Amino acid sequence: MTATLRNLEAQDDVSILREIQAALNGLKFGAVEITVHNGQVVQIERKEKFRLQAPAGKNA
C-alpha cells in the first residue's frame, strides 16, 4: 500500500473532488473510502479487487 501526503491548507472543493475522481478512475471492482474530520476531508482510500478465474476445464 502506498500513502501520499497532500497539503490540507490548499484543499478546496474542486481539488478534493478531483482527488476523488482520480481514485475512481479505472476502478471496476472495489471501494473508495473518504474520511472526514471536523468537516474536512483528511483521507481518501482506494481499495481495488481482482478476481482470478482458473482456465476452463481445470479444477483448482
Number of C-alpha atoms within 10 A of each C-alpha: 4 3 8 5 6 10 7 11 6 9 14 12 11 9 11 17 12 12 13 17 12 12 17 16 9 9 14 10 10 12 14 15 13 12 12 11 8 6 7 13 15 15 14 15 13 15 13 13 10 8 5 6 8 8 8 6 6 7 6 6
